[in-house]
Amino acid sequence: MKINDKGIFIDGIDKKILRALMEDARTPILEIARNVGISGAAIHQRLRKLEKSGLLAGSKFIVNPKVLGYTTMAFVGVYLDKAVSNPEAVKQLKRIPEVIECHYTTGHWSIFIKILAKDNEHLMYVLNTQIQSITGVSRTETFISLQQQIDRQIKI
């Protein structure tokens, strides 16, 4: 399978390695090597190749926000009065810790953001005092997620 125009290819062994790590990034390399049927050194070499290609962007632990008391997830469409406001608005949004994603989009909004808040009152505070006070923000449109139904990566 060709990954990009630079001629990087992944084969069946690479796919097995990736699937194992996507399922649990803490899987020991030697366990993956035994399951795949190659040496641990070969696994390391293939992982370096995949990192260098840009396919792998690292690994991370995922913190469960609910355990920390963040139970409200919302998606907010942000309307800006002028397109030139985009970079400054994003700079200001980066300073708000509850904003965990920010996307330039097509369609009605200039920016689409994802917010994690402790509850609806906290969400309202973030919207009213932090986001809507950003210079260039004319208004927002908020959608509260009731429950996340799908959470996955792209299939390999």
N, C-alpha and C positions, 0 to 999 in steps of 0.2 A: 504494500500500500504506500503510495507516494504521499508525503506530508505536505511539501511545499515546492516552490519553483527552484529551490537550491539543490534539488536532487536527493533530499533526505527520504529514506525509505524505512518503514517498519515492517517486520516480518511476524510470523506466528509466535515466535518466542518473545519478541518485544511486546506483543499484545498480551500474552500470558503474564508477563512481568507487570505490565501496566494495570491489568485487571486485578491482580493480587494486591498491588499497592493502592489502587483506588478503593478497594473494599476495606483495607486496613493498612494505612501507611506505616504502622508499627510492626508489620510482619517482618520477621528477621530475614535478612538476605539469604542466609543459608537454608532456611525453610523454603523460600521461593526457588532457590537453586535445586533443591532435592525434588520439588514438585515439577519443575520444568525439565530437569535432567541435564543441567550444565553446571559448571563450577561457580562458586561465589564470586571469583574474580571476573568471570565472564559476565555475571549479572552487573557488577559494578561498572565494567567497561561499557555495557549497553546503556546503563543509566546515565553515565557521563555523556554518551553520544546523544541520548534523548534530551538531556538538559541543554547541551550545546545547540541542538536543533531548534530549541525554543518550545518544544512540545511540553516538556515538564517545566513548571514554574516554581517548583519547591514543594514543600509539604508543610502542613500546619495542623495544630490542634484546634478543634472547634469548641468554643465556649458556649454552653447552653444558656442563652439570655434569660430564660424563665427562672433558672436557679438563682440568678442575680436579681430577680424581681421585675424584669422587663417583660411584661405580658401583652403589651399592645404593639402590633406591627401595623404600620400605615404606609401607603404609597401616596405621594403628593405630587400633583402636577403644578409646576410653578410657572406663572405667566410673568414675563418681563416686559417692561414698557418699550425697550429697544434691544435689538440684538447685540449692540455694543456693550450692554450690561452683563452679558454672559460670563466673561472671565472674572469680573469683580464679584458677581453673585456667587460663583463657584468658590472663589477664594474665601468668602464669608461663610458659605455652607461648610467648608472644610473645618471651620473653627467650632462647629456645633457637634459634640460627640454623639448625639442621638442620630445624626444623619450618617447612615452606614453605606449608602450607595448613592451615586449621582450620575445621571445620564443626560447627554444632549439627545433630544428626540425630534422626530418629525411629528407632524400633527398639531394639535391645539397648543400644547405647552412648549415652552422654550427648554425647560429642564424637568426631569422626572426624578424624584428622590425616594429613597426608602428610609423610613425612620423606625427606630425601636424606642419605645417609651415604657415607663413603669405602669401607666394606666391611661385612661382617656383624659383625665385632668392634667397629667404630665404632658401628654401630646398637645393638648390645647395651649398649655403654657409655652411649649417649644414653638408652636405655630404662631401664636400671637405676639410673643415678646422677642423671639429670635429670628424666625424666618420672614415673617411679614414686615419686619422692620429693616430688612436689607434694602439698601438703595437700589432701585430698579425693579423690585418686585411689586407688581401691580395687584396681584391676587394669587390665591392658591386654590386648588381643588383636591380634597382629601378623600382617600378610600381606606377604610380600616379593614384589615384582613381578619376574618373570623377564625380561620384555621388553614394552615398550609397543608395542602393535599399531596403535593409532589415536591421532592427535594432530591435532585440527582445531578450527576455530571453527564456529559455527552458520552454516548456508548462507544467503546473501542472494540 
